[in-house]
Amino acid sequence: MRLITVAGPPSVGKTSVIVRALRHLTAGGLRAGVIKFDALDTADDALYRRAGIPVAVGLSHGVCPDHFFVSNIDDARAWGESQGFDLLVSESAGLCNRCSPHIRGVLAVCVVDVLSGVHTPRKIGPMLRLADLVLITKGDIVSQAEREVFAYHVALANPRAAVLFVNGITGQGSVEFANRIRGAGDTGALEGSRLRFPMPSAVCPYCVGETCIGVDHQRGHVRKITFGIPEAPP
């Protein structure tokens, strides 16, 4: 079974482009499923079911989504194998743009929205910088020049990735995305596999339920801002 990871900020159109690509793949006889990782709630499973794609949902609630992902992805892979899937797509939302849900040896896809601004690619961490393939959505809403400038900034952030413009509404670009998925290698058990980048570090009282603000309540991994002396007004 092949596994691919698809990540990106909320509302960039990840589910739509995945559905479009999987329609091409399943039409060719490939059996595919999706594991949807999210934080508090999701309605995307209904979209997958409407498209006839089997889906499972995992909600992290009060746990860091990255930690929730890495604790469950091998179980998700085993579930996919038990269902007889040829392909399992892991979809997760990069809620803080710092997420690192990509695994060494597993095709890694990042989806970004051209409307988010040309400087957005440099604000996104490992989920874009270490992806194999970057999909840019909503390109039909802006000019050709704006699309090229945005793609240029994506290439600056990740010069190794292939970049595709994909439209989740019309399906434009989804055939090439599907072809990239076809080229992915098989994925065995993930026991002992490694993430491409360490997860965000946070071991402090707030991780285990502390809600009180103040230095007396800050222990463990705490990062403080150094404020300089403000400049005098002219």
C-alpha positions, 0 to 999 in steps of 0.5 A: 500500500502507498501512503502519502501525506498532504498538509497545508493551512486551513481552507486552502482546498486540500480536501477538494484537490485530494477528491479530484485526484482520487477520482482519477485514480479510482476510475483506473481501478485503484482502491483509496482511502483517507485518514483526516487529522484535525484539531477540534472538528471537521466536516471534510469526512462528509465530502469524502463519503459523498465522493465514495471515498472511505475515510477515518477521522482523528481529532486531537482536541487538547493535544498538539496535532503534530504529536497526535499525528505521529502517535497515530499514523502507523495505526492509520496505515495498518487500518488502510492495509486492513481495508485492502487499500492500494493508497492511503492519503493522510490529510492534516491542517497546518494550524500554526504553519509550523507543523512537520507531518512529513515522513522520510521515504513517504511522498509529502505534499503541501497545499497553499493558497495563492490568495494568502499573499506572496510572503506566505511561503516563507512563513510556513515551516517544514510542511512546505520547506520539506515537501516533495510537491507543492500544490497552489490553489485558487490561481484562477482568481488572480492574474498570471503575473501574480501566479508566477510571483507566488510560485517564485516565492514557493521555489525560494522557500523550497527549491527542491519541490515540484510545483503545480497549480491545481483547481479543486473546483474545476479539476484543472491540474488534478490529473498531474497530481494523480500521476505524481501519486501513482509514482509514489513507492509502497509504504511498509510498517512505519515502526522505526521510520523518522519524521523529516523534521522535529516537531514543535517543542513544548514541555511546560505547565501549560501543556498539562492544563495550567491556565494561570499567567505569570512567571511563577507558573512558567517552568520547563521549555519556556521561550521569552522575548528580549525587548530592546529599549524603545527608540525616542520619537523623532 
